[in-house]
Amino acid sequence: MEKSYYLEDVTASARLNPRHFLMPSNEELNNLKAGDKVRLFFVFNFETEDGCRAERMWIELSEINGTQFTGYLTNKPLYIKDLSAGDLITFERKHIASVLLPHWPDATKKAIITQRALEMRAVNWLVREEPFNETDSGWQLFYGDEDDTYLEDADNAAIVSLEEVLDFEPLLEEAFQGSHGAYEWDAATGKFAAV
């Protein structure tokens, strides 16, 4: 029976869109070992009602043989019916979209983001203030062209986890871990710069 998905070659996607598709470094990939978790993109061979094209899911590595990897799916798929949590997945280095690193900021911490930034799937300006509580990261994220009237309307803001933001702005990981209180996207360098 033909599978209802295929694994995306993320190296091609990263070349086409380096800002929003950050690849793990060669060092990160070379240091992988059994027990580490990596994320793969399972692209559908079918259409969904909501237009979703893929599921991003984590694999816990069990074996590494050169550029070939084997591991267990740790997520329960929402769309893919011929996969279950715990299934053994075999894949190549080119399929690894991200590596779960121990130095990541607490991905469950929340940030305030404007609806504009969410709709555009881009953050160009961010500031950090004192967190309100232990679940708050203190980060406020903006697309960058929102005016005061827009920002004063609470309906134009949402609360999301840092992990959700890193899904579409992976380069923010460095800023989230940085010591500065504000960063902006610098198109000339292709990085978020402290301001």
SULHUKA-V727729 format. One line per field, one symbol per residue. ss: DSSP state (h for helix, s for strand, l for the rest). A space follows every 50 residues. Layout:
# SULHUKA-V727729
ss=???
This chain:
# SULHUKA-V727729
ss=llllsssllhhhhhhhlllllllllhhhhhllllllssssssssllllll lllssssssssssssllssssssllllllllllllllssssshhhllssl lllllllllssssshhhhhhllllsssslllllllssssssslllllhhh hhlhhhssssshhhhhhhlllhhhhhhllllsssssllllssssl
